[in-house]
């Protein structure tokens, strides 16, 4: 049985994960064996590649995402506005929620 090595999607390509990561771009190339999604291109419905999640939004000329993580590399006029934490997350943080998760997000009170 053969496996898919590479999948290329064009014209307002959209990609979503179960963890809440959403991507849109004129061109999306998915490399399943590497777990990588490459976003690029421009068209009227998708002027720039964009990644969104609960914590962030990133726009750039090109975005490469390693889905295990996720880890991201954005190049070319990168825009990533900081989004405020949601009220339910702030309540968890104030109650001493998962300190390791907060540390990874750069919101920990623990020394670095």
C-alpha positions in Angstrom: 0.0 0.0 0.0 1.4 3.4 -0.9 1.4 6.5 1.3 1.0 10.1 0.4 4.3 12.0 0.5 3.2 15.5 -0.5 -0.2 17.2 -1.0 -0.5 20.6 -2.6 -3.7 22.7 -2.3 -4.4 25.9 -4.1 -7.1 28.7 -4.3 -8.0 29.7 -0.7 -6.6 26.5 0.9 -7.7 26.0 4.5 -6.3 23.7 7.1 -7.5 23.0 10.7 -6.2 20.8 13.5 -8.1 19.3 16.4 -6.1 21.5 18.8 -7.6 24.6 17.4 -4.9 25.8 14.9 -6.4 27.2 11.7 -4.5 28.2 8.6 -5.5 29.8 5.3 -3.4 30.6 2.3 -3.5 30.8 -1.5 -1.2 27.8 -1.6 -0.8 25.1 1.1 1.6 22.2 0.8 1.3 19.4 3.4 4.1 17.0 4.0 2.5 14.3 6.2 5.6 12.3 6.9 7.4 15.4 8.3 4.3 16.8 9.9 4.9 20.1 8.1 2.5 22.6 6.5 4.0 25.2 4.1 1.8 28.3 3.4 2.5 30.8 0.7 1.0 32.8 -2.2 -1.6 35.6 -2.6 -5.0 35.8 -4.2 -8.1 37.9 -3.5 -9.6 35.4 -1.1 -6.3 34.9 0.8 -4.1 38.0 0.5 -1.4 36.6 2.8 -0.9 33.3 4.6 -2.5 33.4 8.1 -2.3 31.1 11.1 -4.7 31.6 14.0 -5.3 29.9 17.3 -6.7 30.8 20.7 -3.3 32.4 21.6 -2.1 34.0 18.4 -2.6 35.2 14.9 0.4 35.4 12.4 0.3 36.9 8.9 3.3 36.7 6.6 4.5 36.2 3.0 5.4 32.6 3.9 4.7 30.5 7.0 6.1 27.0 7.6 4.5 25.1 10.5 5.7 21.9 12.1 2.4 20.6 13.5 4.0 18.7 16.4 4.3 21.6 18.8 3.3 23.6 16.8 6.5 25.2 15.8 6.4 28.0 13.3 8.7 30.0 11.0 7.3 33.1 9.3 9.1 35.2 6.8 8.4 38.3 4.8 6.5 41.2 6.4 5.6 39.2 9.5 2.7 40.5 11.6 1.8 38.8 14.9 -0.3 41.0 17.2 -0.3 40.0 20.8 -3.8 38.8 21.9 -5.0 39.1 25.5 -5.5 36.0 27.4 -9.1 34.8 27.6 -11.0 35.4 30.9 -11.3 31.7 31.7 -7.5 31.3 31.2 -6.8 34.3 33.4 -8.9 32.7 36.2 -7.0 29.4 35.9 -3.7 31.4 35.9 -4.7 33.2 39.1 -5.7 30.0 40.8 -2.3 28.5 40.1 -3.2 26.5 37.0 -0.6 24.6 35.0 2.6 26.5 35.7 4.6 24.6 33.0 2.1 25.7 30.4 2.2 29.3 31.6 6.0 29.2 31.6 6.0 27.9 28.0 3.7 30.8 27.0 6.0 33.3 28.7 3.3 34.2 31.2 4.8 32.4 34.2 5.7 34.1 37.5 8.4 31.6 37.9 12.0 32.8 37.3 13.5 31.9 34.0 
